Amino acid sequence: MKKLDWKNENGEHFENHANDVLLPVYPWLLHDFREILQVSLPQTRILEIGCGPGFMLEQFSRVSPSGLTGLDRCYQMLTRSLASGRSGEAALVQGDACNLPFASATFDAVFSRGSVFFWSDLPCAFASIKNCLKPGGQALIGGGYGLNTPQEIIDAVVLTQAGRDKSGIPRLDTSSLAEIACGIGGTARILQAKKRGFWLHWQL
Ligand SMILES: C[S@@+](CC[C@H](N)C(=O)[O-])C[C@H]1O[C@@H](n2cnc3c(N)ncnc32)[C@H](O)[C@@H]1O
C-alpha cells in the first residue's frame, strides 16, 4: 500500500480522491452548514480554512458567491482550485490557520473540513479565527462526511476507505477542541456520529 505524506501533499492525490469518492458528500456538508449555523447564506461573508482544491468553495459559490474567501497553506491546492474553476469568484489566499492574514471582524462565518487535524497550534488557530470573525460570528470546523449525508453515500465512501493508509492523519480529541474554543470565548459544542465524523460548532 502506498504511504501518503498527508502533511506535504501537493493536492494531486486529494483532488483525485475528492473527484472519485467525495464528490457526492460536499452538497451534504453545505446542508450541515446551513442547518447548524442557521444563517442566510447570500448575506454571509464566509472564510473556508484549508479549502484544498476548492470542492466546498464550489458549493458555497452557488449560494453565496460574493464575500467568499478560501485559505490554504498549500499554494498548489489553491492553483488547483483556480484552474478547475471550482472556486468561482472566491478570493484565494495562501496562509496558515494559526496566523490568519485578515483584519479583525472580517467574516460572519468560518468553515473548515478535514484540515484542523494538521494545524500545528490549536489555541493559536482558534484565537486567530475569533479575531477575524465579527462579534456573534460562528465557526463550523470538523472532519468526515457529514451528519445528514444519506447512508448509501456514507456506505460507499466507507467502502473505498477500507485499506486506505490514514496513519499520517494526527488523531484529535474532539472534547479538547471544544474546551479550547470555549476558553477563548463564546459557546462551543461537538456534533458527531459514528463513521460520519464530527463538527465543532463555535458561536461567539
Ligand atoms: C484533507 S484536505 C481537505 C480539503 C478540503 N477542506 C476538502 O474537504 O475538500 C486538508 C487541507 O488543509 C490544508 N491545511 C493543512 N494545514 C493547514 C494550515 N495550518 N493552514 C491552512 N491550511 C492547512 C491542506 O493544505 C489541505 O488543502
Ligand as a Chemical Component Dictionary entry (heavy atoms), coordinates in Angstrom:
data_LIG
# 
_chem_comp.id                   LIG 
_chem_comp.type                 NON-POLYMER 
_chem_comp.pdbx_formal_charge   0 
_chem_comp.three_letter_code    LIG 
# 
loop_
_chem_comp_atom.comp_id 
_chem_comp_atom.atom_id 
_chem_comp_atom.alt_atom_id 
_chem_comp_atom.type_symbol 
_chem_comp_atom.charge 
_chem_comp_atom.model_Cartn_x 
_chem_comp_atom.model_Cartn_y 
_chem_comp_atom.model_Cartn_z 
_chem_comp_atom.pdbx_ordinal 
LIG C1  C1  C 0  -7.697  16.840 3.575 1  
LIG S1  S1  S 1  -7.554  18.391 2.767 2  
LIG C2  C2  C 0  -9.231  18.950 2.819 3  
LIG C3  C3  C 0  -9.538  19.931 1.738 4  
LIG C4  C4  C 0  -10.964 20.477 1.741 5  
LIG N1  N1  N 0  -11.308 21.097 3.005 6  
LIG C5  C5  C 0  -11.980 19.407 1.426 7  
LIG O1  O1  O 0  -12.613 18.881 2.345 8  
LIG O2  O2  O -1 -12.149 19.092 0.236 9  
LIG C6  C6  C 0  -6.788  19.377 4.050 10 
LIG C7  C7  C 0  -6.377  20.767 3.578 11 
LIG O3  O3  O 0  -5.973  21.559 4.706 12 
LIG C8  C8  C 0  -4.832  22.313 4.336 13 
LIG N2  N2  N 0  -4.098  22.670 5.562 14 
LIG C9  C9  C 0  -3.472  21.834 6.415 15 
LIG N3  N3  N 0  -2.944  22.527 7.445 16 
LIG C10 C10 C 0  -3.248  23.832 7.232 17 
LIG C11 C11 C 0  -2.987  25.029 7.950 18 
LIG N4  N4  N 0  -2.278  25.002 9.088 19 
LIG N5  N5  N 0  -3.458  26.195 7.461 20 
LIG C12 C12 C 0  -4.172  26.218 6.311 21 
LIG N6  N6  N 0  -4.443  25.114 5.573 22 
LIG C13 C13 C 0  -3.996  23.937 6.035 23 
LIG C14 C14 C 0  -4.058  21.368 3.417 24 
LIG O4  O4  O 0  -3.122  22.057 2.618 25 
LIG C15 C15 C 0  -5.201  20.754 2.613 26 
LIG O5  O5  O 0  -5.502  21.518 1.475 27 
# 
loop_
_chem_comp_bond.comp_id 
_chem_comp_bond.atom_id_1 
_chem_comp_bond.atom_id_2 
_chem_comp_bond.value_order 
_chem_comp_bond.pdbx_ordinal 
LIG C1  S1  SING 1  
LIG S1  C2  SING 2  
LIG S1  C6  SING 3  
LIG C2  C3  SING 4  
LIG C3  C4  SING 5  
LIG C4  N1  SING 6  
LIG C4  C5  SING 7  
LIG C5  O1  DOUB 8  
LIG C5  O2  SING 9  
LIG C6  C7  SING 10 
LIG C7  O3  SING 11 
LIG C7  C15 SING 12 
LIG O3  C8  SING 13 
LIG C8  N2  SING 14 
LIG C8  C14 SING 15 
LIG N2  C9  SING 16 
LIG N2  C13 SING 17 
LIG C9  N3  DOUB 18 
LIG N3  C10 SING 19 
LIG C10 C11 SING 20 
LIG C10 C13 DOUB 21 
LIG C11 N4  SING 22 
LIG C11 N5  DOUB 23 
LIG N5  C12 SING 24 
LIG C12 N6  DOUB 25 
LIG N6  C13 SING 26 
LIG C14 O4  SING 27 
LIG C14 C15 SING 28 
LIG C15 O5  SING 29 
# 
